Amino acid sequence: MNILEITKKFSTQKKCLGHLEKVRWNGEIKCVYCGSDKVCKHTEENKERLQCWGCKKSFSVLVGTIFHHTHIELQKWFFVMSLMLNARKGVSSSQIARDLGMRQPTVWSMMLRIRNAMEGSQAELLEGIVEMDETYIGGKPRKRNNDKDDDNNFPPLKRGRGTKKQCVVE
């Protein structure tokens, strides 16, 4: 998704929470502490809390995720994730901080959490023939046929300006 789609789809905190709930539980809400499915919703000032009837604990959809214990709006989290994933060669925390009007250390810690979350979800390795675009493997082929010059057993010459001095023996 690009930035415009993120802005339209996740314009409010409530829409972001709804998306996280859908992705996390897919309509079957379970307690994050005991796993019970007997859960009721409580809406407090702009926050949606869930109450478990089994263990009597209160929790939200953010508990146990990278968004837990954060005071940053979820819209900014989604923007940071979008910018990280859509950047072709990566993007620095300083650049994202300038783009979103945030402090660089805050964005750096957000990016660290996002990277750690992506690291934990390693997908299975691809098998067979894999096609990829814009990928360069290896370098320029330089002096690959060194075995042909067996009669020339001198050490390699110095690179750069000048030459390596060798004494002449007759």
N, C-alpha and C positions, 0 to 999 in steps of 0.2 A: 504494500500500500504506500502511496505517496502522501505527502503532507496534507494536500487538500482533502483526500479521502479520510485521513485520520481526523482532520478538523471537523468534517461533516458527521462522521460516524460516532466520534467520541467527544461531542461538544460539551457535555456536562459530566459531573462526577457520578451522577446516578446512572448514566449510560455506561460509563466505564465499569462501575460496580456490577451492573447487569451483565456485561460481557464477561467479566471475570467469573461471575457465578455460573454462567452458562458453560464456559470452558472448563471450570473446575469440577462442577457437579452434574452438569447436563440434566438439570431438572430434578435430580434425586439428591437433595441436600442431606449430608451426613455430618455428625459432630466430628470435629477435628481431634477431639480429645479421647472420646470413647468409641466412636464409630456408629453410634445410635442414629437411626433415621427418624426418631421422634424429636423434631425440632420445630420451634415456632419463631416467627419473625417479630421483632420489635423495632419500631422506627423512632429514633431519637433525633434531635436537631441535626438534620442533614446527614445522619449516620444511620446505617442499617445494621442492627445487631441481631444475632440469632441466639436463642436460648435453648439449651438441650434439656429435655425432660429426664434423661437418664442420669447424667452426672451433675445437672444443675449449673453447668458453666455457661458463661456468655462468651460469644466469639463473633467474628465477622469473616467475610470472605477473604480478607487480607491475612489472616492468621496462618503462619507457616509458609508464607510466600516471600518474595523479595520486597514486597510492598509493606510488610509488617513493620510496625514502629516507625513509620515515615510520616512527616508532616507536609510533604510535597503532594500537590494535587496529582491525581492519576493521569490527567490529561498531559501533564509535563512528562511523566514517566513514559507514556505512550509515544510522545514526540521524540524523546531521547532514544527509545528503542527503534523507532522508524528511521531516525537519522543514522544510527549505528548500522542498521541492517541494509540501508539503501546506499550508503557511501561505498563507492567503488574501491577506494584504496584505504578505507578507514577514515575516521574523523577524530580530531583531538577534543579533549574535554574543554579546552579553552574556546574552541570554535563553537561548540554547542552552547557553552555558557553565554557567549556573545549573542548567539541566535535567539536564545530563549530568555535572556535577561536574568540569568541566575549567576551565583558565585561558582567559580571554577572548582574549588574543593568539593562542593555539593555535587556537581555534575560528575566529577571524578569518582566519588563514592557510589553514585548511581550506576555509572558505567561498570564499575567493579562488580557490583551485585548482579547486573545483567550478564556480564561475562561468566561469572561463577555459575549462574543458573543455566546458561547455554552449555557450559562445560559438563554439567551433570547429566544432561540429556543427550548422550552420545547415541546416535542412530547406528543401526547395523551397517557394516561395511558393504560397499557396493561390490557386486561380482560380475564377471563376464566383461563384455566390451562396454566401456563407459565413454560417452562423448561429452566434451566440455568446450566451451567457447572462451577465448581470450586467456588461455593458459599457456605459459611458456615453461617447458621443462628442460633443464640443462642450460649450457651456455653455448658460446660460439665454438665451432670445431677448430681447435688450434693444434697443429702439429700432432695429429692423431696417429700418423704412421711413423713413429719414432723407431720402430723395429727395423726399418729398411736401411738405416744408416749405422750398421754395426761396425763398419770399419772406422768410423769417426768416434772414438771413445774419449774425446776430450770432455772436460767438464763444461756445462752450459755457460755460454758467454753472459757477461753482465748486461742487464737491460738498461736503457736510458742513454744519456749522453756519454760519449767516449767509449772506450773498449777496455776489457780486462787485459792487463799487461801480461804477456807470456814471453818467456825467454826462448831464444832460438837455440837449438842444440843440433850440431852437425856430426 
